[in-house]
Amino acid sequence: MERHEPVARSRNSALLDRKRRTMKKRISLRSSPSLAMDNALSKLTPEQLERLAVAVICAQRRRVDHAQRLYDRLDSIQKSASTKDGEGDTLYHYTNAVLSMKAHHQIAAAVIDRLGYIPQGINSGER
């Protein structure tokens, strides 16, 4: 008597293997921005990396300040009893600023992580 079960299992096994390979490709594509940043940062000297870290941290602080000003403006518009003119535009600009700040935070974190420390003089309040 012939058994055909192993053939069916091997087809299912091949299908599962193909799905697993596809999933691995998808997962590696998702991490490509991180790999691209790491690749770009790996080419810098320690001095260049430190200079970049200072620039990135200062830029991040400016983004935080900008988002905070927009938040304060939005808050005052919403508390105003008279009119809510400009609320839609301010909300749009605030949301854009927050998204930009969050995205840039990932860059700042990658640069600082690669450098391994926060450069001296960065706490001086320069923005």
C-alpha positions in Angstrom: 0.0 0.0 0.0 1.2 3.4 -0.9 0.9 6.3 1.4 0.4 9.8 0.0 0.4 11.7 3.3 4.1 12.6 3.2 3.6 14.3 -0.2 0.8 16.4 1.1 2.8 17.3 4.2 5.8 18.3 2.2 3.7 20.6 0.0 2.3 22.2 3.1 5.7 22.4 4.6 7.0 24.1 1.4 4.2 26.6 1.5 4.9 27.4 5.1 8.6 27.8 4.4 7.8 30.2 1.5 5.6 32.2 3.9 8.3 32.4 6.5 10.8 33.6 4.0 8.4 36.3 2.8 7.7 37.4 6.4 11.5 37.6 7.1 11.8 39.9 4.0 9.0 42.1 5.2 10.5 42.3 8.7 13.9 43.3 7.3 12.3 46.0 5.1 10.6 47.5 8.1 14.0 48.0 9.9 15.7 49.5 6.8 15.5 53.2 8.0 17.4 52.2 11.2 19.9 50.2 9.1 20.3 53.2 6.8 21.0 55.6 9.6 23.4 53.2 11.2 25.2 52.7 7.9 25.5 56.5 7.3 26.7 57.1 10.9 29.3 54.4 10.7 31.2 56.3 8.1 31.8 59.3 10.4 34.9 59.9 12.5 34.3 60.4 16.3 34.8 64.1 15.9 32.3 64.4 13.1 29.8 62.3 15.0 30.2 64.5 18.0 29.7 67.6 15.9 26.6 66.0 14.3 25.2 65.1 17.7 25.5 68.7 18.9 23.7 69.9 15.7 21.0 67.3 16.0 20.4 68.0 19.7 20.1 71.8 19.0 17.7 71.2 16.2 15.6 68.9 18.3 15.4 71.6 21.0 14.2 74.1 18.4 11.6 71.7 17.3 10.4 71.1 20.9 10.3 74.9 21.5 8.3 75.4 18.2 5.8 72.7 19.2 5.4 74.2 22.6 4.7 77.7 21.2 2.0 76.2 18.9 0.5 74.2 21.8 0.3 77.4 23.9 -1.3 79.3 21.1 -3.8 76.5 20.5 -4.6 76.4 24.2 -5.2 80.1 24.4 -7.5 79.9 21.3 -9.5 77.1 22.8 -9.8 78.9 26.1 -10.9 82.1 24.4 -14.6 82.7 25.0 -15.0 85.0 22.0 -14.0 83.3 18.8 -12.0 80.3 17.7 -10.6 81.9 14.6 -7.4 80.2 13.6 -7.9 77.1 15.7 -8.0 74.8 12.6 -4.8 76.2 11.2 -3.0 76.2 14.5 -4.1 72.6 15.2 -2.7 71.6 11.8 0.6 73.4 12.4 0.9 72.0 15.9 0.2 68.4 14.7 2.8 68.8 11.9 5.3 70.2 14.5 4.7 67.3 16.8 5.1 64.7 14.1 8.3 66.4 12.9 9.6 66.5 16.4 8.8 62.8 17.0 10.5 61.7 13.8 13.6 63.9 14.5 13.8 62.4 18.0 14.5 59.0 16.4 17.4 60.5 14.5 18.7 62.3 17.6 18.5 59.0 19.6 20.4 57.1 16.9 23.2 59.7 16.7 23.6 59.9 20.5 23.4 56.1 20.8 26.1 55.7 18.1 28.3 58.4 19.8 27.7 56.7 23.2 27.5 59.9 25.2 25.9 63.4 25.2 28.6 66.0 24.2 29.8 68.5 26.7 28.5 72.0 26.4 25.1 70.9 25.1 23.4 71.9 28.3 24.5 75.5 27.9 21.1 76.6 26.7 22.2 77.2 23.1 19.4 76.6 20.6 
